[in-house]
Amino acid sequence: MTSSSLLNRLFGRAEPREGLRPLYAAIVAQGRQPHWYVEGAVPDTLDGRFDMLVAILAQVLIRLEQQDAKQESVWLTELFVDDMDGQLRQEGIGDVVVGKHVGRMMSALGGRIAAYRAALTEGGDLGEALRRNLYRGEATSQAAIDHVEGKLRDRWVRLGCLSRDALLAGDLG
């Protein structure tokens, strides 16, 4: 527990990130949907699950950016970092190395946000972004890529129909 969260608890102030837990939980639940790993052929590995989670998280962060929810984006990203830190520790990664792993994860998140933003808002090729970032260049059937691309595009449209308040409350459409 950080000193700021301890002070917040002592003085009765709620941790502002806590209000975003339902949104983060919804993102994680979406990333765990079996269709990504069956029809979409996303590798059902730690890396594959991370990549799928990041694909959905990136969409939400891009949408929050469009809604001028900068602070909420920061808090959502902090929840992601805390979750990844905890996951690494559960896998037995020690304190000395966790920071390096989290740093690489944050770099991956930043790169993927840029790739998915270009594909979703600037007319880029989402299929190519998925081949590079979700499948990490591994040979994947076009049907699997089409499945994932279609589902992510559908989610992107639904996210565009949500109000800022609905999204922040955990509604992914």
Salt bridges, closest charged atoms under 4 A:
GLU15 OE2 - ARG17 NE 3.35
GLU18 OE1 - ARG21 NE 2.89
ASP44 OD1 - ARG49 NE 2.69
ASP47 OD2 - ARG136 NH1 3.56
ASP51 OD1 - ARG112 NH1 2.73
ASP51 OD2 - ARG136 NE 2.71
GLU65 OE1 - ARG117 NH2 2.82
ASP68 OD1 - LYS70 NZ 3.49
GLU72 OE2 - ARG164 NH2 3.00
GLU78 OE1 - ARG17 NH1 3.70
ASP82 OD2 - ARG17 NH2 2.74
ASP85 OD1 - ARG89 NE 2.67
ASP95 OD1 - ARG89 NH1 2.04
GLU128 OE1 - ARG131 NH1 3.94
GLU128 OE2 - ARG132 NH1 3.89
GLU149 OE2 - ARG153 NE 3.16
